[in-house]
């Protein structure tokens, strides 16, 4: 399987101090990047062999990712990448709104350290020119991670790392990523420019509307896909 070939390439990242936490980091990234789409059963033997880790280490990594709501254990069936419900998506956006808007609201006096935001905007625009809509999605997530990082809080960064990884489970199910992500290229740039101008309140207003619109758009397309999948298995 192609995803296992790529996973074997990550084996070198483990080094001599292989830990369940490091394995979970690798799997989290692979899940977020879509190598293991929602609903995929994760094989202990295949993944453990690709990474060269023990069954106990892998099971602990699975446990950690289950706690982060990226995986789900089904009795007598195994471990699967989680399929979000529409309620899950709405809850993720409630969390995003609470945290991201609070970060912007809590910024001190300008100028703000927005180089990371600028790089994410440039990456998104470059991916769009190349027609790489998965790349646009990745750049968009990076933009919001950089936005959260403005708080200078390791705890907040860790919380939102899991939230953004979970959000991408929904993105991977959407059948028209261009329609979903393209409108936010301009909106990311507008938030960046507003922060560059030192207008913290204006940036928060843009972000609040942005998240509301993003939620409505995602729920519309994701809900339809979930309903279609349910009918297909009925």
N, C-alpha and C positions, 0 to 999 in steps of 0.2 A: 504494500500500500504506500502511496506517495507520501502521506502524512507521517508514516512511520520512518520512511527514509529521511525525511526532514528532521524528525525527532531525534534520530540517531546522531545527526550533526550536532545536536545540543549536548551530547554526552560529555564533550570536552569541558563544558561549562561547570560540570560537577566537580572536576578536579579530584583531589584525594580526600576531600572532606565532604563527601556526599551526605546530604541531609534531606529529610522530608520537606523542610521549608524551601530548600533550593529546587527540589523536584516540583513542588507546588508552584513556584515562580515560573518555571519553564512551562508547565502545563497550562497555567493561567494565561500566559502570553499566547500559547498555541490556540487555546480556546477562543481568546479575544480576537485573534487574527483569522479565525474561521477554519483552521486546519481540522478541528473536530466540531462539526456543526451541531446545533441543537438536536437532541434525539439520538446522537451517536452513542453506541455502547463502547466503553473503554475496556480493552482487553488487558488484564494484568500481565499475562504472559508476553504479549507483543510489546507493550509499552515498557515493561520492566526489562525485557531483553534489549530493546532499542537504547535505553538509557543505562543499562548495566547496573541496575539497583535491585536490592532484595525485595521480595514480596511484602515484607513488613514495612519497609520504607515507603513503598508505593501506596500501600493501604493507608498509611498515615497521611501521605500527601492527598489522597482522595478524601480522607476525612476532613482535612483542612479546607479543601475546596468545596466540600458539601456544606461546611459551616458558612462559607461565603456565598452559598446559594448558586454556585456555578454547576455543581454536580448534584445528582440525586441517586440514592441507593434504592433499588427495587428488589424486594425479597425474592430470592430464588432466581433472579434474572441478572443481577449485576449492577454496575455503576454506569450511569448515562449522563451525558451533557444535558443540562436542564432545558426544558422548553417553557418559556415564560407564558404566563397568562396576561390578559389585558390589564387585570388588576395589578399584577407585578409591575408592568410598565408605568402605570399611573403612580404607583408608590415610589418607583425609582425617580420619577420627575418631581414628586413632592420633596424628596430628599435633595435632589439637585437644586431646586429652587431655594430651599432653606439654607443650604450651605453656600452655593455659589453667590447668591445675592448678598448674603451676610459677609462673605469675603470682600466683595467690592465695596459694600457699605462701610466696612471697617478699615479700609485703606487710610493711611495717614495723609500727610501733605504731599503733593506732587513735588518733583517728578517721580513716576512709578517705573519700576524695573520691568519693562514690557518687551525686552528682547526676545524672550521665549515665545510670547504671543506673536510677535512679528514673524519669527521663523515658522511657526505653525501656519499662519496665514499664507506665507509664501509657498510653503509645501502644498497646501490645499489648492492654491491657484495653479501651481505647476502640474499637479496630478490631474486637475480638471482639463488643462490644455492637452494632456496626453490621453484623455478619456479613461483615466484610471479612477473609477468611482469608489472602489474599495480603498484606494489611497486617499481620496478625498475624505472618506469616513474616518480613516486613521488620523489624518491631519486635524480633523474637527475634534476628535477626542483629545488629541495632544493640545489643542488650543484650550480646551476646558480644564485639562490637567494643569497647564501652565497658569491659567487664571486662578485656580485653587491654590497653587503654589505661592501666589502673592501673599497669602496669609502667613507664610513662614512657619507653618505648623506641621510637624511630622505626623501627628495623629490625624489631622484632617487629610493630609495627602494619602495616608494609608486607608482611611475610610473610603475616600472617593476613588482610589485605585480599584477597589472591589466593586463599587457602584458602577463605574464606567465599564469594567469588564462584563458585568451583568447586563448592562445596557446593550452591549454589542451582540449579545445573544439574540436580541430582537432585530438588530440591524441585519444579521446574517439570514434572516427569514424573508426579508423584504425582497420582492421580485423586481423592483425598479429603483435601484439605489441612486441613480442620477436625480430622479424626481424628488427623492427624499432629502438628499444632501446638498444639491447645487444651490438652492436659495440661501443657504447659510454661509456660503463663501463671502458674499457681500456683507452679511450681518456681522460675521466675525471681524471683518475689516473695519466696519463702522464702530464696533466696540473698541477695537484697538486704537483707532484714531481719537475716539473720545477720551480714552485714558491717556493717550499721548498729549492731548490738550489739557490734561489735568482735571477733567470734568468727571469726578467720581460719581456724583448723583445722576448725571446724564447716562453714564455707562450702566449704572444699576437699572435705570428705567428701560434702556434698550435690552438688557439681559433678561429682565423679567418678562417682557413681551415676547422676546425670542423663545424662552423656555415654554411659555404658554402655547405659542404657535407650533413649536416643535412637537410638543406632546399631542396636540390635536392631529397634526399630520401623521405622526407615527401610529397613534391609536387607530386612525382610519385605515391605513394600509395594513398594519399588523393584525388588527382585528379581523379584517377580511381574509387574510391568509390563514389565520388560526381557524376561522369558521370553515373555510374551504377544506383544510386538512382534516377537520373533525368529520365533515360530510364524507370525505374520501375513505375514512376508516370505519364509518358507521355500518 
